[in-house]
Amino acid sequence: MKIPIDLVQSSNYARTFRSIKLQESIVGDAKCIQRIGGWFVTDDSLSDHSFGPFSLTPSHGRVAVFPDSDGWVLIKGCGWTFGGPSHLVSPKDPELYFGLCDEVAASREYKVSLWLQNKGVHITPALGYAKINEKEIKDSLFKNNSRVDPVLLYTRVIAPFRVSDLAFMGEPRRTAIIKSVCAVMGWDTENYLEEFIYCLTKSVSLMHQLNCCNDSLDISNTTLAAEITDFEWVSVPNIPLPFGDSTKDIVPRRCKELIYIYEIGIHLAAFLNISNPSKTIMKEMLNAYVVDNAEQILFLQRFTKGFV
């Protein structure tokens, strides 16, 4: 069971994609990636719209969604979906290329995803990645002249949309998508906010028990099914961050992550026109957050004092 295609396809942010070649060496689920194939954004109005992936919202600047038989698969690094150039290097940043996903970032995201998935955390599992085999794209350089080594990163999701995507939807579509997510997840539609916060907090609680931390948790990397996604900056044991010490100040960072959950809940409630949600959000956080660290528990108790 998955969210129906007519609810996912965008009418006001439609982009088309062309098939591209991939290199034979694939990391991860090669069978699935080969079945989906390689795709890249195009401005060709004559492209075939009857198959292949499609764009979501401006929150997904380098991502397309593919309606796979087993659900939905996001393809990251498939070009800049904002229109204009299909990909372009940042004129300011040493290593930023709009529309592309570099192999170093994809490799870390895939490894972190596997680690979390094996521990039972409710995330969007990365299926793997494949190098792009088209000269114009694969020869791309960052501003500092280092190679991008662009890849396509494939990630399976229950809900293609993230909380931030609700900003681009009208009320009827928003309601229909939430109902569909609840049907897939087995949640009570009338208590969607409570179900979402409890599920997200439970995931964060498990990550904290596993000595992890997500310093980038927000509405743009949490799906409507409360799946945690985008793992480039998620700290897990034995997988170094791109730079910096992943263990430094980890307890106060986890405490701040609890604030992030609350902020996500406030945004979600505002999108759904739910008034005075603070007590509801904090109650579900207290019910779901179970860890051994006294400092983190004490922080949550102080944070929610007066509301619950």
N, C-alpha and C positions, 0 to 999 in steps of 0.2 A: 504494500500500500504506500502511495506517495502523494504529495501535493499535486493536484491536477495541472496539466501543462497550460491551460487557459488562464490560470491564476498567476503563473510564473512569467509568461511572456509579456514583455513590456510594449505598450503602444506609444509611449511618449519618449522612449529612450532606445529605440530600435537600432541595432547595428547588424551588419552582415559580416560573415566570416568565410574565408577561403581555406581550402585544404592545403596544407603544407607538408613537406617531407621532414621526417625525423630520422636521426641517426639510429643505427641498429642496436647500439648499446643502451638498454633501458634499465633504470634502477627501480626495483619494486615489482608491481604486478604487471609484467610485460603483456600478458594476454589481454587484460582489460584495457591497457593503454593503446595497444595495437588495434583493438576493436573500435575504440573511440576515435583514434587517429589524431593527427596534428592539425591545429586550426589557428588562423591569424586574422585579425580584423582587416576589412577592406572597405573602400568607399565605392566599390563597383555596384551600381544600382541594378545591374543585370545578374548579380549572383543568385544562385538557386536558394530560395528561402524555404524550400520544402524539407530540408534535412540539415543536420549539423547543429551547432550551439547557437545561443543568442545572448544578448546583453541583458543586464538586470537594471541597475540604477547608477547614477553618478558616484555612488559609494564604492563601486567596483570599477576602478579606472583601468585595470589591466586583467580583468577576469571575465570569462564567458561561462555560461552554464549549459551543460549537455544533458539531455533527457535520456539517461541510460536505462536499460531494462530493469536494473536492480535499484533504481532510484535516481538521484541527481548527482552529477559530478561537476565540480568547479574546475576550470582550466585557467591557471594563473600564468601570466606572461604571454598572453595571446594578442598583445598590442594595446595601444592607447585607445580606449573606447570613447574618448571625449570628442572624436571627430578630428578633422584636419590630418596632421601627420600620423601615420600608423605607429610610429615610435620615434622618440627624440631624446637626445642627451640633455641633461640639465646644464644650463650655462653657468650655474653657481656651484653646485655640489661636486666634490671630487669623484664620488661613486654613486650616482643616481641616474637611472635611465628610464624615462617614462614609457610604460607599456611593456617593459621586459622584466623577466625574473632571472637573476644570475644563479649559476650553479651552486656557488658557495652557500647562498641563502636557502636555496631549495633543499640542499643536502642536509643542512641543520634542521630545517623544518620537518623534513621526512623522518629524521632520526628521533627528534623530540616527539613527534606524533606516534611513532611506533612504541616508544618508551611509555607514554601515557596510556595508549590503547591497551598495551599488555598489562597495565596496572588497573584497568577497569574504569578509567576516568571518562566521563561523558564528553567526548570531543568529536571534531570532524576528522576522521582518519585519512591521512594522506596515503594515496595508493602508490605513488612513486613519481618519477620524473624522467623526461627524455630530452636530449639535446636537439635543438632545431638545426636542420640540415639545409638551410637556404642561405646562400652566400651573403646577400644583402643584410640579413638579420644576424647571422652567426659571426660576422666579422665586426660587429659593433664594438666601439670602445667607449669607456667612461671618459669624463673630462680630464682625468689624470693620465690618460692614454693606456690604462690597464684594460685587459680584455673583459668583456661582460660575460662571455660564455653562456649565452641565453638558453634557457630550458623552458619547457612547459611542465608545470607542477599540477598533478591531478589529485583532487581531494573529494571524497564522498561526503555528502551532507544529507541530513533529513530535511532541513529547511534551507533552501537556497538563500533566503532573505535574512538579513541581520536586523537588529533592533533599529539601527540608524536608517534602514530602508523605508521604514514606516513614514518617514517625513515626505516621501515622494509619492504617497498613495492617497487616494480619496477614501472616504469612510466606507463605502460599500465593499471595495476591494480589500481594504484592510481587515474588515470584519470577516469576510469570506476566507482570507488566508489564515487568520487566527483560528477559525473554526476547523479548517483543514489540518493545521498543525496539531490541534488538540485531538482530532480524530486519529492521527497517526501515532501520537504519543500516549493516547489513552488518558488524556487529561479532561477535567471538567471545564467546559468552555466558560461557564459563569464564574469560575474561580481561576481563570487563566493567569492572572498576576501572581496569585499565591503559588500555583503550580510551578510557574517559571522561576520565581525567586527561590523556592525550596530546592528545586533541581540544580540551579546554578550554585547556590551556597553549598549544597552537598558535594558538588564537584570540587569546588575550591577547598572545602574542608578536607577531602581526600588528598588533594594535591599538597596541602600543608602537612598532613600526616606523612606524606611520602618525601618530605623535605624539598618541596618545589615552591616556586613563587612566580606569579604572573604580573609583572610590573606594567603591562600594557592592556589590562582588562578594561574594556569600555564598550559602548554601544555599537562600535564599528567592527568588533571582532567577537561578538556573541550572537548566535543565530536566534531566530524566534522559537526554536526548540531547545533553547538554553544550552546549545552546544558551544564549547569554547573552541575558537579557531584562530589561525595565524600564530605560529609558534616561534617566529624568529627570535623573540626576546623573552621567551618563557624559560625560567631557570629550572633545570632538572639535574640530578646528580650525574657526574661524569660526562656531561656534554657541555663544554665551555661556551660561554656567550661570545658573540663576535668580538667584544672587548669589554674589559671590566671584570671584577670579581663577583661571581654569582652568589657567593655565600656572605658577602659583606652586608651587615645591617639587615639580615634576612627577616628577623622577627618584626621590627618596625615596618618593613616593606610589606609583610603579610598583613599587618594591622591596617595599613593603608589600602590593601587590596579589598578588605572588608568594606571600606568606604566606597570603593569602586562599585561593589555589588549594589549598595544602597543607591548610588547615583544612577546606575543602569535601571533600577526599579523605578526611580522618580521619572526618568525619561520615558520609560515604557508606559507608566500610568498616565503621563501627560498625552502621549500619542493616542491612548485609548479613552481619554476624557474621564479618567477616574479621579475623583476629588479626594483630598486628604489621605493619601496612601501611606504615609510614614509609618503609622502603627502596624498596618498590615505587612509592609515590607520587613520591618524589624522583627516582628513576631516570627515570620517564616525563617529569617536568618538565624534567630536564636534556636529555633527547633531543629534546623539542619546542620548547624556548625558544631562539630564534635571533634576536639583535638586534645592532646595531652599538655599543650603549652599553656601554663597559667597566665602568662603575660597577654597572650592573644585572647584568651577567654575573658580576662578582666577588662581588656580594652573594649570588647564587644558589649559586655555588660554595662560599662560606663557610657558607651556610645548610644545604647538603646534606652538608658535610664530615663524615666519620665514619659516614655512612649509606650512601653509594654509593661 
